[in-house]
Amino acid sequence: MQRFAPAPQQTRCSGCGLPLATAGDAAKPPRCGACLRRPPPWQHCHVWVDYGYPWADIITRWKLQQHPALAAHIARWVLSSPPLAAALQQADVLLPLPLSPQRLRERGFNQAAQLARYWAQHFARQPGSPGPRWRSDILLRPQHTAAQRSLGRSARLRNLHAAFAVAPEAQLADLHLLVIDDVITTGATLRAACAALRAAGAQHISVLALARTP
Ligand SMILES: [Zn+2]
């Protein structure tokens, strides 16, 4: 596991996480044209790597071939990226993107929750900073939805819109929330989750994903 070099730092759009040709400005995170025209429901999308070799193989093995122990390696690699470590440390609450109850039974673990727990425990051990908490009881996915790839675009969006719920007693307005996902493909799932958080009063939402399909 240690033979892989850290992933290269790449300038990415702060909206969709896709690579950008121009260098970023620390004071003003860059946005691609598409995200300027149609801003996503989050402030910043943090992405570690493009979804490709060798990361795609490792992520697949971790979550689909039942190797939950890979989570700690992957979580440590992400912490070796200074901007991602800063985004995690500055969040108040890490919210793993939930699986439906049926998917959770099939897989046996929620890969995003494994990461969130690792990172919260990591920062809790650092002196001087409270670091983020992680909560799996705020952003909820109460019902199973049809597999997205079997549906057309408009059916996908309807399917997703009903998928997420937020705990009714959650007080989110003053918290910096960081939603944790493993792979962003279209971003539709994260948009639906963040729209549910916004509807529940959240005002500061960013997202962090391991990988982005280029
Ligand atoms: Zn973008």
Boltz pocket constraint, residues with backbone or C-beta under 6 A from the ligand:
constraints:
  - pocket:
      binder: B
      contacts: [[A, 13], [A, 14], [A, 15], [A, 16], [A, 17], [A, 18], [A, 31], [A, 32], [A, 33], [A, 34], [A, 35]]
      max_distance: 6.0
